[in-house]
Amino acid sequence: WLPFGLGKGWREAQIPARLGFELLVLSTIRWLVYALQASAWLAWSGFPGNEWTLLYLSAAMFLLQTLIPVFPLLDLGIRGACAWWLTQAMGIDHPGLLMATGLLWLHNLFIPGLFGAWWSASVAGESMWKWMSLKSRYSTRPSH
């Protein structure tokens, strides 16, 4: 009853093995980019630990965030809470943690969303103006 074969296994949904492999590779690349960005922001904020510790921490944060479904605007709070909870479990309390998660949110969600909204508005606005000028040019009603 779910669309596109959701809720079924790979075989029942009839997703080609090549597509499944490509999706796995793209997801892995996405995870690596996110983990490296998170590690870089944590290192930049002065978070204690070596590169591997920061990479493991960012991977754990990403895994925990993936398990929590949330609306994108609330994602900043969830990211910060996940990061805080994980570092508290490790016995680390660092003020740069929330700054790093905030910058990661800004870098990966807010700025691309702002750019996408601007681009969509400019493309939609341009096509709307073209449509309106064509409509007025070829209108059969007399203009006043």
Order of alpha helices (4+ residues) and beta strands (2+ residues): alpha-alpha-alpha-alpha-alpha-alpha
